[in-house]
Structures are given as structure tokens and as C-alpha cells.
Amino acid sequence: MTEPAGAGQPFARAFLRVAGASVAQHQLGLALALDCQRVVCLSRMTSPELIALQHDAEDAGLQFAIATGPAQLAGLVTAGDEIIVVSEGLFADTAHAAELLEGRAPVVLAQPVEGALAAGFERIDINRADAGLMRLPGSIVERLHELPVDVNVVSSLTRIALQSGVALRELPASARVGSGWRMVRSEAEAYALEDEWMRARFADDRVTSPGRSIARFGVLSFGSSLLHAGNASNVVSAAALAVLAIAIGVGWLGFVAAGFVLVAVSWLLVEASRLLRSAERHALGQSVPAIPRADALGWLVDCVFAVLILLDMPRFAGEPIIAWLCTPVILMLLLVLLPKRATGRLAGWGCDRALLGLVLAFASGFGQVLLVVRLLSVLLVLAALGLPTRRAG
């Protein structure tokens, strides 16, 4: 875990960052997906990054140990144990890995040697190279006691496993294509993998409106740099809050049209933070919380829209305050209700807050916010009645 990535590289290979998390953290997420109970890291020394990884593992409910050599590793594993061996620098798609290692049969994953050696994998025989991942019985680890202290533990375990008759299973071509199964050896490779991984992850994302298309384009253009620096979603969420605060300020000063535009920009940032946080959670093996941060920020965006509408909407003499408040509240509730009731591209467009911000800014410029809000409310009701509905459950 502490071997340098290469000559002149400032980081250990295991702690090169991909999509906001180190390769070691991705491997920790893989261990969690495979229902491991304990993590053992091979390392000649401790480091701040390794201690941080230990805290991540323990926070996730895993036991954690560090082995400095083959003898110490053999002392930590009993014959009754079952171990998953992950090579240093392996970046593997969790779903593919879990599928290939499902069941309890020992297996060594392999792949055709063509291209694998240049990609950083080790040769097994004349036709095959390893794939950096295997499931072995604990009894095999005991044979490390017979080897010198300076051997490569993973390579030795691979040879011992094959000599013991453990089955080889070839990595499917679908797993080898793209960014799903790579060996990361340098910071340049980590950057390239990160960009390719994000494009593959968001390629099938259902983009249902112009605003979400813009948010996705921004994430694909700049998200890699933000994720590589760390705290990407936090930075973008903070920017969204700052823009919302400015929107309220300019609206209070009478520049409501500008406020609507700023709220539209804030919503784009919220959607970008949603995508970035999704990538971060996937990298760390985290589940989606009951209330995602982007949802809470989306509710705040709707509240600011309602405030700006009230600031630009006259209150008629004798009009009850509840009637005055209901106009923007009904619009925002309909915007929340529509995606729960209807499907299709038109439903996505109807819920696009970036489009809403531009429409209201245009209406504000002509002093027609009240009329436009009422028209939008009617159109949303008609859309909910006329568009294809979602099936319950």
C-alpha cells in the first residue's frame, strides 16, 4: 500500500485518486460489496493515507490490520478463512467483480495476455495474464511461511493457488472494455481513467431537459478536475448556496429579473452537485441517504423562487395574505408533483428550474409575473392530466 507509483511520483500507487477517492478506497468499497469482514493491507510502513483508510474501514464496520510481509499475513489468516486478494493499483467495477466472485468456490481471475502486460497485469502462462483479483481458501496463505520475506505476496499467492488446483476464470470481454477494469500505475493514468469513468458513468444518464443537459455537460467538462482535487460535491453545493444568497439580495434590492436568472444558475449547480455526489458515493461504496443533499438544496431553490415571485407580485388591496402566498406556493407544489405523477420528456421540461428561471425573468422584465405564474400553474395541471402516468410501485 505504500509502494511509490513510479519514479518522481509524489504519491503511493494505492493512493492515487480516481473520482474523488483513492484507488485503495475504491478497493475498500469492493470489499464491502463482497461482504468482507476484515481488511488486511500489505505495507512496509504506515502513512497518513493508510491511517485514513483504516478509519474508513472501521467506520464501515470492518476489522483492519496491516501486514508488513508474508509471514505476518500468514499469521493473520487461518485455514478456515476465505480471502479475497486484490492487487495493488487495481480499479475494478464493483458489479462485475461481485458477479465473477459470487459463490464460495476458489477462483483466480485471468485474461488474455495480449495487451494485459502493457496494461500492468502479470503473466500467468503463455496465453494468459492475471486480472488482479482472486478468491482463495485461507489454507493457501499458510504456505507463505515457506517463502523468503522479500517475495511479492500477491504473485506468490497466485502461483501457489494455481499449483494447488484453484480454477482459472477468464474475465469477460465486457468487463475489460472501457474503464471498468484497469491497473492504475501513475497520476497520468489516474486522470485519464477518471475522465473515461465519468463519461461512461453518465453516458446513459437520462437527460430529460435542457437544464439537466447543461449540468451534465459541465460535470463532464470540469468534474474530473474537481473530483481529483477532492470535495467536489461540497464545493459545488457551497457555490449553489452562495448564488442563492446573492439572488435573494438582488431581488430584495428590486432587481427581481436578475434574481430569477441567478436562481436558475443555482439550480444548475445543484444538479451538477447531484451528479458529482453520485460519483463520490459510488467510489466510496456508500449508499444513497434517505434525503440526498441535492434534494434538500432543490427544495431551497423552490423556496427562493417563491420568495422572488412574491417580491415581484403585487398584493391587491383587501387581498388576504394567505391568498397572496398561495399563488407561488401552488406553482412550486405543482412542479414537485408533476414528476411524481407523469413521465416523458415534456414532464422533464416542465420541471426544469433553469427554464423556469428564464421564463420568470422574462416575465419580470415586462411586469407580468403574476399572469405567467397563473398560466404556468394551469399548464402544469393539464400536463399532469394529459401526460403518460407513472405506474404505482
NORFEN-V878254 format. One record per helix or strand. SS is the DSSP state (~ for helix, > for strand). FROM is the first residue (numbers start at 1). TO is the last residue. If there is no record, write none. Layout:
SS;FROM;TO
SS;FROM;TO
//
This chain:
>;4;4
>;12;12
~;13;15
>;17;18
>;21;22
~;23;33
>;38;42
~;48;59
>;63;67
~;70;76
>;82;86
>;90;92
~;94;100
>;107;112
>;123;123
>;128;137
~;138;146
~;153;163
>;167;170
~;173;176
>;181;183
~;187;203
~;210;229
~;232;252
~;256;284
~;293;311
~;321;341
>;342;342
~;345;350
~;353;365
~;369;386
>;389;389
//
